[in-house]
Amino acid sequence: MQVGLLKRIFEDYKSGRLSLDDAIKELKTLPYRDLGFARVDNHRPLRKGYPEVIFGQGKTKEQLLRIIDELISKGSDAIVTRTDATVYRHIKRSYRDAVFNKEARMIVIRKDKSEIKKTGLILVVSAGTSDIPVAEEAAFTAEIFGNKVERLYDVGVAGIHRLFDRIDLLMSANVIIVVAGMEGALPSVVGGLVEGPVIAVPTSVGYGASFNGVTALLAMLNSCSSNVAVVNIDNGFGAGYLASIINRK
């Protein structure tokens, strides 16, 4: 439930446009709505400033659409992560304004028109081209939440001069998200160049001994750069969300 919707209910009751019983009826779904298979957290925007985000993987198209219907009915944006074009086509039948970012594997339907104050730049950096899907998930998430975002892709340590060529961009960012697989060295390098926070995202990109991202994860957790924090393997959404919280302070 958005703050604006809550104010509207109170104002309608105060002015007499809404009876007490009707106002209570509208508030009954606060803090959540039980759909049987899911309990949609309508109170989250009031607590955290951002709506509940739907993890699409493992949910049916019908389940996703019902959750989206609930979020939209309360004036929230509907954001679905880890989804695909088949799901998007199904949702598009009901919501013509739905937008699908193929690389990020995310769907968004914008209903909350309020904007978060843009306090600085979030820069998303990827070590390789294969890391871009996770990097795009981070970048698109940050954009949805009202941030100015720039991208700097394929600048890994195998050709470190590509990174150094953009040192001015690195230093201009308020928050930097660094996405890397293989040996996961790039966040430490970036962290050693800038004063701001660096959010490291290990990816499952790599050969056998990368252990589907565990090698990169351990390398990032053991970074000697003190301004580096780490999210889970392939968790671009978590990085974009955290960067947004840092950027709005």
N, C-alpha and C positions, 0 to 999 in steps of 0.2 A: 504494500500500500504506500503510495507516494504521499509526501507531506501535503502537496496541493490537493489531493483527493480528500485527505482527512480534514483540511481546512474547509473544503467545499461542503462536507457533511455537516460540520459544526455551524457554518454560516447559514446553510439552508434550514437547519433546525432553529437557529436563533431568529431568523426572519419569518418563520412560520411556513416556509415552502415544504418543509419535511416534518412529519409528525415524529413524536418521541419513539413510537413503536417502529416506524420505518428507519429512523436513525440507528436504533439498536439492531435492527435486522441487517443494515449495511455493515455494522461493526462486528457482526458475529463471526466473520471470517478473519478477524484479527485475534490472535497473531498468525493463524495458519488455516488453510482449507484442506480438509481430508478428502482426497479423491478415491480412497480405497487402496490404490496401488502406490500412491504418493501423497505426502503432506507438504503442500506448497507454502513456503514461508513468506507470507505477505508482509510481515512485520520487518523484514530484513532491511529495506531501504531506510526505515526510520532509525534502525540501530546502527547501520553501517554506511549508509549513504549510497550504496549500490544494491540493485535488485538481486534476487536469487538467480544464479546462472545454471542452466540445465546441462548436465553431462549426458550427451546424446548416446554414447556407446552403450549397447545392451538394452536400450529402450525401443519399443515398437513405434512405428509412425503414429499410430493411434494414441499411444500414451503421451508422446511428445506433443501432439496437437492439443490434447486436453490440458496439459500443464501450461502450454502457451496461452490457451484461451483464458485460463485463470489469471495469469500474470497480466495479460492485456486488459482484462476486465477491471483490474485494479489500477490501471494507468501506468504500469511498469513497462519498461523495455522487456522484450523476450530475447534471450541470448542462448543459443545452443552450441555447445562445443563437441568436437569429435563426431562429426556427422558427415553426410555425403550428398551427392546431387539427387539421388533417389528420394531421400527424405525431404530435401529442399523442394522438389517438384510437388510432393504431397502437401507440404505446408503452403506453398505458393497458391494453391487452389483456394485456400481460405484467406490468405493474407497477401494481397498483391504487392504490398510494399516491402515484403521480405527480401533481404539481401543475402546472397551467399558468397563467401570468400572461399574459393576452391582450395587455394594453397593453405589457408589457415584451418580449413575444414570446419567453418563456423557459419551459423545463420544468425542474423539479427533483425528484429522488427522494432523500429524506434517509435515509441509512444510518448515517452517522457521528454519534453522539449527543453527542459531546464539544462543549463550548461554548467559544468564544473569550471571554476576559475583556472585558467591556464597559467600556471606559475613558472613553468620552465619546460625545457626540451627533454623528451625521453628518446634516447638513441638506442636502436636495436642493432646489434652487431652479430654477424654469423661468421664462423670460421670457414665453412665450406658451403657450396651450393646445396649439398645434400642435407644441410641443417636448416634450409630455408622454411620447410613446412612448420617446424617448431618455432622458428624466429617470427614467421608471419602470424602464428597464433598469439604470440606475445605482442607484436606490433598492433594487430587488429584489435585485440582486447584493450590496449591502452588508448587507441583511437576512439573506440566505442564509449569509453569513460571520459571523453572530452579532453584528451591530452594532445599537444603538438608532438608528433612522432616523425623521426627520420630513420632511414634504414642505411646500413653499411654492411653489405654482404660479400662473402668470399674473400676475407682478409686474414686468413689463418696464418699460423706461424711458419708454414712451409714457404711462404713468400711474405715475410714480415714487413717488407718495404711497402706493400700495399696498404698496410695499417698506418705506418708512419707518414705516408702521404696525406692522411686525413687527420693529423694531430689536432688541428684547429677545431674541427668538428667534434672530436672526442672531448676536448677541454671546454667546449661550449655547452655540453649536456648537463642537465641537472641530475639525471639518473641514467645509467647505462645498463642495458641488458645484453649479456654476452652469451651466445649459444654456440656450443662446440661439442663434437663427438671425438672419436679417435682417442688421443691422449689427454684431451681436455686442458691444454696449456694456455689457451688464449685469455681467459678471464684474469689470470695472474699477470699477464703482460699488460693488459688494459688497466688493471687495478694499480699497477706500478707507475702509470703515466698520468692518472687523473686524481683529483682530490675528492670527488663525489662518490656516492655509493655505486657499487657494481653488483648486479644480480646475475649470478652464473647459472646457466641452464645446461646440464649435461644431456646429450642426446644418445640414442641407441645406435647411432651411425658408427660403423667401424668393423674391423675384421674379428676373427675368433676371440683373441685375447682381450678385446674390448668388453666382452661379457655383456653385450647389449646395453652399454652405457655405464656399467658399474665402474670400469676403469676411469672414465672421465669424471664420474661422481666423486670417487675417492681422491683424484688429483685436485679437484676444485675444493673439496673439504679441507685439504691440506695446503691450500694456497698460502704463500708467505706474504701476500698483499693483504693488509689488515682491513681494507675497505671492501672485501669480497664476501658476499653471502650467497648461499646455494639453495636452489629449490630442487625438486625431485626430477628424475630422468624424464625427458620429453615434456616437462610441465611448462610449456610456453604460456598457457593461461595464467597459472599462478604467478609467473614472473611479471606479466603485464598488469595483473591486479595489484601486486605489491608495489610495483613502480608507480602506479597511479596514486596509491595511498601516500607514498613518499612525496610525490610531485605536488599534491594538493595542500600539503602542510605549509 
